[in-house]
Amino acid sequence: MVSEHAVRPHSGVEWARQESRPAALASAAMGSVGLGLVIVGTVIVVAVHGLVPWTNVADALSSPELRLEAGVAVALGIVAMALGWGTYRRMPTRLSREEAVAGAVLGAQAALLGAALLWFSHTDVTKFALNFANFEQIQDQLGAFVTGAKNTILLAAGGELFGILLGLVLVLLAISHRAVVRAPARVYINFFRGTPLIWQLSFIGLAVPLALDYPISAYTAALVAFSLNTGAYSAEVFRAGIQSIERGQMEAARGLGMTYLQAMRHAILPQAVRRVIPPLMNEFVILIKDTSLVIVLGLTESQRELMSVAKVGFGDTFNATFYVATAIGYLCVSLPLIRLVNVVERRLRSGLVGVTAL
């Protein structure tokens, strides 16, 4: 009986700590609805009017329903801010305080974005739609965009693959105890990390073929430059991963009679690879965006990546919708990869925690 009474108050305290309050919930709900009206509401209004022709986009952006949604979002945001900040200090539980703060922040976002949308809807949206949402201009270039996306991925994947292989060789040299072995690798890594990637592309793709009278296709030059550049960065990633392994692992492997290379191969690298996977994936995402620098080289129509496709399209039509479509293409490629990086990093971290706990 004594233990039963001792548990009940504790359960009541835990329940009270997690209990919500109506005012906090109302603030969070109004802030969420207001922000949803600005984002989701705008998408729905534009989708109902249609993206083609561009005049439909202009009509949607200046429509009464869009202005009504923006006005309601501003009103909800202001109320959510006032209610959240006004009741925050009076909330008795941690959960209710967090809800009040969330409602106030969401309300501020809804009010600011709603006000900006309301102001924008009263400007010259026709000119904006003509120059930035004229998707009729790119309908005939959809095949070029698909080819550009494919070449972007191939360039980034090829540069990452060869760069990782090169980085593995470089890191074995860079962490050597012998200065004569370590120095060339350090010079290489510092050179490619210390010079801009656009300079490396220009030198390999433009200067070298002209100076040596040795023809190199722009696509091959870009792949070589990306591989050499990624090799330097991946070597540093591997170095950090290897040096994060406890020194006793190497000593234990050498104590078992392994050579330096055998110890690296069987004991150190398998553990280091697990730790460097997330940063290497981040490097791949960065490299996807860096492929846009190939624009300095003269690519053929079948070799163009996304940025080159946009440049050609804009040069032919003087319409910035091509750049908008290119940004959408980059986001379609990079956002899933960013999400994958986060998932992999979380799983690897949980795995490492589990091993440590044992």
Contacts in CASP RR format, 6 or more apart in sequence:
PFRMAT RR
TARGET T0000
AUTHOR 0000-0000-0000
METHOD contacts of the structure
MODEL  1
MVSEHAVRPHSGVEWARQESRPAALASAAMGSVGLGLVIVGTVIVVAVHG
LVPWTNVADALSSPELRLEAGVAVALGIVAMALGWGTYRRMPTRLSREEA
VAGAVLGAQAALLGAALLWFSHTDVTKFALNFANFEQIQDQLGAFVTGAK
NTILLAAGGELFGILLGLVLVLLAISHRAVVRAPARVYINFFRGTPLIWQ
LSFIGLAVPLALDYPISAYTAALVAFSLNTGAYSAEVFRAGIQSIERGQM
EAARGLGMTYLQAMRHAILPQAVRRVIPPLMNEFVILIKDTSLVIVLGLT
ESQRELMSVAKVGFGDTFNATFYVATAIGYLCVSLPLIRLVNVVERRLRS
GLVGVTAL
16 92 0 8 1.000
16 93 0 8 1.000
17 93 0 8 1.000
17 94 0 8 1.000
17 95 0 8 1.000
18 93 0 8 1.000
18 94 0 8 1.000
18 95 0 8 1.000
19 93 0 8 1.000
19 95 0 8 1.000
19 96 0 8 1.000
20 93 0 8 1.000
20 95 0 8 1.000
20 96 0 8 1.000
20 99 0 8 1.000
21 87 0 8 1.000
21 91 0 8 1.000
21 92 0 8 1.000
21 93 0 8 1.000
21 96 0 8 1.000
21 99 0 8 1.000
23 83 0 8 1.000
23 84 0 8 1.000
23 87 0 8 1.000
23 91 0 8 1.000
23 96 0 8 1.000
23 100 0 8 1.000
24 84 0 8 1.000
24 87 0 8 1.000
24 91 0 8 1.000
24 95 0 8 1.000
24 96 0 8 1.000
24 97 0 8 1.000
24 99 0 8 1.000
24 100 0 8 1.000
24 103 0 8 1.000
25 99 0 8 1.000
26 83 0 8 1.000
27 80 0 8 1.000
27 83 0 8 1.000
27 84 0 8 1.000
27 87 0 8 1.000
27 99 0 8 1.000
27 100 0 8 1.000
27 102 0 8 1.000
27 103 0 8 1.000
27 104 0 8 1.000
28 80 0 8 1.000
28 99 0 8 1.000
28 100 0 8 1.000
28 102 0 8 1.000
28 103 0 8 1.000
28 106 0 8 1.000
30 76 0 8 1.000
30 77 0 8 1.000
30 79 0 8 1.000
30 80 0 8 1.000
30 83 0 8 1.000
30 103 0 8 1.000
30 107 0 8 1.000
31 76 0 8 1.000
31 77 0 8 1.000
31 80 0 8 1.000
31 103 0 8 1.000
31 106 0 8 1.000
31 107 0 8 1.000
31 109 0 8 1.000
31 110 0 8 1.000
32 103 0 8 1.000
32 106 0 8 1.000
33 76 0 8 1.000
34 72 0 8 1.000
34 73 0 8 1.000
34 76 0 8 1.000
34 77 0 8 1.000
34 80 0 8 1.000
34 106 0 8 1.000
34 107 0 8 1.000
34 110 0 8 1.000
35 73 0 8 1.000
35 106 0 8 1.000
35 107 0 8 1.000
35 109 0 8 1.000
35 110 0 8 1.000
35 113 0 8 1.000
36 73 0 8 1.000
36 110 0 8 1.000
37 69 0 8 1.000
37 70 0 8 1.000
37 72 0 8 1.000
37 73 0 8 1.000
37 76 0 8 1.000
37 110 0 8 1.000
38 69 0 8 1.000
38 70 0 8 1.000
38 73 0 8 1.000
38 110 0 8 1.000
38 113 0 8 1.000
38 114 0 8 1.000
38 117 0 8 1.000
39 113 0 8 1.000
41 66 0 8 1.000
41 69 0 8 1.000
42 66 0 8 1.000
42 69 0 8 1.000
42 117 0 8 1.000
45 60 0 8 1.000
45 63 0 8 1.000
45 65 0 8 1.000
45 66 0 8 1.000
45 69 0 8 1.000
46 57 0 8 1.000
46 60 0 8 1.000
46 61 0 8 1.000
48 60 0 8 1.000
49 56 0 8 1.000
49 57 0 8 1.000
49 59 0 8 1.000
49 60 0 8 1.000
49 63 0 8 1.000
50 56 0 8 1.000
50 57 0 8 1.000
50 60 0 8 1.000
51 57 0 8 1.000
51 133 0 8 1.000
51 135 0 8 1.000
52 135 0 8 1.000
52 136 0 8 1.000
52 139 0 8 1.000
53 136 0 8 1.000
54 129 0 8 1.000
54 130 0 8 1.000
54 133 0 8 1.000
54 134 0 8 1.000
54 135 0 8 1.000
54 136 0 8 1.000
55 126 0 8 1.000
55 129 0 8 1.000
57 129 0 8 1.000
57 133 0 8 1.000
58 125 0 8 1.000
58 126 0 8 1.000
58 128 0 8 1.000
58 129 0 8 1.000
58 130 0 8 1.000
58 133 0 8 1.000
60 66 0 8 1.000
61 120 0 8 1.000
61 121 0 8 1.000
61 125 0 8 1.000
61 128 0 8 1.000
61 129 0 8 1.000
62 121 0 8 1.000
62 122 0 8 1.000
62 125 0 8 1.000
62 126 0 8 1.000
63 121 0 8 1.000
66 117 0 8 1.000
66 121 0 8 1.000
67 118 0 8 1.000
67 121 0 8 1.000
70 114 0 8 1.000
70 115 0 8 1.000
70 117 0 8 1.000
70 118 0 8 1.000
70 121 0 8 1.000
71 114 0 8 1.000
71 118 0 8 1.000
73 110 0 8 1.000
73 111 0 8 1.000
73 113 0 8 1.000
73 114 0 8 1.000
73 117 0 8 1.000
74 110 0 8 1.000
74 111 0 8 1.000
74 114 0 8 1.000
74 115 0 8 1.000
74 118 0 8 1.000
76 107 0 8 1.000
76 110 0 8 1.000
77 106 0 8 1.000
77 107 0 8 1.000
77 108 0 8 1.000
77 110 0 8 1.000
77 111 0 8 1.000
78 107 0 8 1.000
78 111 0 8 1.000
80 103 0 8 1.000
80 104 0 8 1.000
80 106 0 8 1.000
80 107 0 8 1.000
80 110 0 8 1.000
81 103 0 8 1.000
81 104 0 8 1.000
81 107 0 8 1.000
81 108 0 8 1.000
81 111 0 8 1.000
83 100 0 8 1.000
83 103 0 8 1.000
83 104 0 8 1.000
84 100 0 8 1.000
84 101 0 8 1.000
84 103 0 8 1.000
84 104 0 8 1.000
85 100 0 8 1.000
85 104 0 8 1.000
86 100 0 8 1.000
87 100 0 8 1.000
88 97 0 8 1.000
88 100 0 8 1.000
88 101 0 8 1.000
88 104 0 8 1.000
91 97 0 8 1.000
91 99 0 8 1.000
91 100 0 8 1.000
130 319 0 8 1.000
131 319 0 8 1.000
131 320 0 8 1.000
131 321 0 8 1.000
132 320 0 8 1.000
132 321 0 8 1.000
132 324 0 8 1.000
133 321 0 8 1.000
133 324 0 8 1.000
134 319 0 8 1.000
134 321 0 8 1.000
135 321 0 8 1.000
135 325 0 8 1.000
137 317 0 8 1.000
137 319 0 8 1.000
137 321 0 8 1.000
137 322 0 8 1.000
138 145 0 8 1.000
138 313 0 8 1.000
138 321 0 8 1.000
138 322 0 8 1.000
138 325 0 8 1.000
141 309 0 8 1.000
141 313 0 8 1.000
141 322 0 8 1.000
144 301 0 8 1.000
144 304 0 8 1.000
144 309 0 8 1.000
144 312 0 8 1.000
145 306 0 8 1.000
145 309 0 8 1.000
145 325 0 8 1.000
145 326 0 8 1.000
145 329 0 8 1.000
147 302 0 8 1.000
147 304 0 8 1.000
147 309 0 8 1.000
148 304 0 8 1.000
148 305 0 8 1.000
148 306 0 8 1.000
148 308 0 8 1.000
148 309 0 8 1.000
149 306 0 8 1.000
149 329 0 8 1.000
149 332 0 8 1.000
149 333 0 8 1.000
151 219 0 8 1.000
151 303 0 8 1.000
151 304 0 8 1.000
151 305 0 8 1.000
152 288 0 8 1.000
152 291 0 8 1.000
152 305 0 8 1.000
152 306 0 8 1.000
152 330 0 8 1.000
152 333 0 8 1.000
153 288 0 8 1.000
153 333 0 8 1.000
155 219 0 8 1.000
155 222 0 8 1.000
155 223 0 8 1.000
155 226 0 8 1.000
155 291 0 8 1.000
155 294 0 8 1.000
155 305 0 8 1.000
156 226 0 8 1.000
156 284 0 8 1.000
156 287 0 8 1.000
156 288 0 8 1.000
156 290 0 8 1.000
156 291 0 8 1.000
157 284 0 8 1.000
158 223 0 8 1.000
158 226 0 8 1.000
158 227 0 8 1.000
159 223 0 8 1.000
159 226 0 8 1.000
159 227 0 8 1.000
159 230 0 8 1.000
159 287 0 8 1.000
160 226 0 8 1.000
160 230 0 8 1.000
160 280 0 8 1.000
160 283 0 8 1.000
160 284 0 8 1.000
160 287 0 8 1.000
162 223 0 8 1.000
162 227 0 8 1.000
162 230 0 8 1.000
162 231 0 8 1.000
163 226 0 8 1.000
163 227 0 8 1.000
163 228 0 8 1.000
163 230 0 8 1.000
163 231 0 8 1.000
163 234 0 8 1.000
164 230 0 8 1.000
164 231 0 8 1.000
164 234 0 8 1.000
164 280 0 8 1.000
166 227 0 8 1.000
166 228 0 8 1.000
166 230 0 8 1.000
166 231 0 8 1.000
166 234 0 8 1.000
166 235 0 8 1.000
167 231 0 8 1.000
167 232 0 8 1.000
167 234 0 8 1.000
167 235 0 8 1.000
167 238 0 8 1.000
168 234 0 8 1.000
168 235 0 8 1.000
168 238 0 8 1.000
168 269 0 8 1.000
170 185 0 8 1.000
170 188 0 8 1.000
170 189 0 8 1.000
170 231 0 8 1.000
170 232 0 8 1.000
170 235 0 8 1.000
171 185 0 8 1.000
171 235 0 8 1.000
171 238 0 8 1.000
171 239 0 8 1.000
171 242 0 8 1.000
172 261 0 8 1.000
172 264 0 8 1.000
173 181 0 8 1.000
173 182 0 8 1.000
173 184 0 8 1.000
173 185 0 8 1.000
174 182 0 8 1.000
174 185 0 8 1.000
174 186 0 8 1.000
174 189 0 8 1.000
174 235 0 8 1.000
174 239 0 8 1.000
175 182 0 8 1.000
175 239 0 8 1.000
175 242 0 8 1.000
175 243 0 8 1.000
176 182 0 8 1.000
176 185 0 8 1.000
185 235 0 8 1.000
188 232 0 8 1.000
189 232 0 8 1.000
189 235 0 8 1.000
189 236 0 8 1.000
191 232 0 8 1.000
192 200 0 8 1.000
192 228 0 8 1.000
192 229 0 8 1.000
192 231 0 8 1.000
192 232 0 8 1.000
192 233 0 8 1.000
193 232 0 8 1.000
193 233 0 8 1.000
193 236 0 8 1.000
197 225 0 8 1.000
197 229 0 8 1.000
197 290 0 8 1.000
197 293 0 8 1.000
198 293 0 8 1.000
198 296 0 8 1.000
200 225 0 8 1.000
200 228 0 8 1.000
200 229 0 8 1.000
201 221 0 8 1.000
201 222 0 8 1.000
201 225 0 8 1.000
201 293 0 8 1.000
201 294 0 8 1.000
201 296 0 8 1.000
201 297 0 8 1.000
202 296 0 8 1.000
202 297 0 8 1.000
204 216 0 8 1.000
204 221 0 8 1.000
204 224 0 8 1.000
204 225 0 8 1.000
204 228 0 8 1.000
205 216 0 8 1.000
205 218 0 8 1.000
205 221 0 8 1.000
205 222 0 8 1.000
205 225 0 8 1.000
205 297 0 8 1.000
206 296 0 8 1.000
206 297 0 8 1.000
208 214 0 8 1.000
208 216 0 8 1.000
208 221 0 8 1.000
209 215 0 8 1.000
209 216 0 8 1.000
209 221 0 8 1.000
216 224 0 8 1.000
217 303 0 8 1.000
218 294 0 8 1.000
218 297 0 8 1.000
218 298 0 8 1.000
218 299 0 8 1.000
218 300 0 8 1.000
218 303 0 8 1.000
219 299 0 8 1.000
219 300 0 8 1.000
219 303 0 8 1.000
221 297 0 8 1.000
222 291 0 8 1.000
222 294 0 8 1.000
222 297 0 8 1.000
226 287 0 8 1.000
226 290 0 8 1.000
226 291 0 8 1.000
230 283 0 8 1.000
230 287 0 8 1.000
233 283 0 8 1.000
234 280 0 8 1.000
234 283 0 8 1.000
237 276 0 8 1.000
237 279 0 8 1.000
237 280 0 8 1.000
237 283 0 8 1.000
238 272 0 8 1.000
238 276 0 8 1.000
240 276 0 8 1.000
240 279 0 8 1.000
241 272 0 8 1.000
241 275 0 8 1.000
241 276 0 8 1.000
242 264 0 8 1.000
242 268 0 8 1.000
242 269 0 8 1.000
242 272 0 8 1.000
244 272 0 8 1.000
244 275 0 8 1.000
245 268 0 8 1.000
245 271 0 8 1.000
245 272 0 8 1.000
249 267 0 8 1.000
249 268 0 8 1.000
249 271 0 8 1.000
250 263 0 8 1.000
250 267 0 8 1.000
250 268 0 8 1.000
252 267 0 8 1.000
253 262 0 8 1.000
253 263 0 8 1.000
253 266 0 8 1.000
253 267 0 8 1.000
253 268 0 8 1.000
254 260 0 8 1.000
254 263 0 8 1.000
258 266 0 8 1.000
258 267 0 8 1.000
274 348 0 8 1.000
274 352 0 8 1.000
275 348 0 8 1.000
275 352 0 8 1.000
277 344 0 8 1.000
277 348 0 8 1.000
278 341 0 8 1.000
278 344 0 8 1.000
278 345 0 8 1.000
278 348 0 8 1.000
281 337 0 8 1.000
281 340 0 8 1.000
281 341 0 8 1.000
281 344 0 8 1.000
282 341 0 8 1.000
284 337 0 8 1.000
285 334 0 8 1.000
285 337 0 8 1.000
285 338 0 8 1.000
285 341 0 8 1.000
288 330 0 8 1.000
288 333 0 8 1.000
288 334 0 8 1.000
288 337 0 8 1.000
289 330 0 8 1.000
289 334 0 8 1.000
291 305 0 8 1.000
291 306 0 8 1.000
291 307 0 8 1.000
292 305 0 8 1.000
292 306 0 8 1.000
292 307 0 8 1.000
292 330 0 8 1.000
294 305 0 8 1.000
294 307 0 8 1.000
294 308 0 8 1.000
295 307 0 8 1.000
295 308 0 8 1.000
295 311 0 8 1.000
299 305 0 8 1.000
299 308 0 8 1.000
304 312 0 8 1.000
306 326 0 8 1.000
306 329 0 8 1.000
306 330 0 8 1.000
307 326 0 8 1.000
309 322 0 8 1.000
309 326 0 8 1.000
310 322 0 8 1.000
310 323 0 8 1.000
310 325 0 8 1.000
310 326 0 8 1.000
313 319 0 8 1.000
313 322 0 8 1.000
314 320 0 8 1.000
314 322 0 8 1.000
314 323 0 8 1.000
END
